[in-house]
Amino acid sequence: MNISSIVVQCKQENYETLKEVLETSKLCDYHFGDKETGKIIITIEGKDVEEDIAKLTAIQATPNVIAADMMQTYQEDQLDDEIKRLNEAGEVPSMLNDTTLAPQDIIYNGDLKKKF
């Protein structure tokens, strides 16, 4: 099961209507909102990522929604499957067990500052 939190943005004058639509939509659970800022906090649940994305897309297409963005997600079954796959993969990459490799010699490619 997946559970994801979503922040929905709307105009202040559309807040009450959108809140009611979301509460009765069966797509999500309403948790909190602020009419003055037009922000609504909801959660969605799905059996997998595809169902989460389908629900998010439906919410984004709802009239009066300016934006609906996923903030956090928890993927229970997929996390368990990934842990199982990693455990079955066996050997740890040799670089991680190399005691002669100095940490400062490891090149990290996730930092875009050094690429451009």
Buried (B, 14 or more C-beta within 10 A) or exposed (E): EBBBBBEBBBEEEBBEEBBEBBEEBEBBEBEEBEBEEBBBBBBBBBEEEEBBBBBBEBBBEBEBBEEBEBEEBEBEEBEEEEEEEEEEEEEEEEEEEEEEEEEEEEEEEEEEEEEE
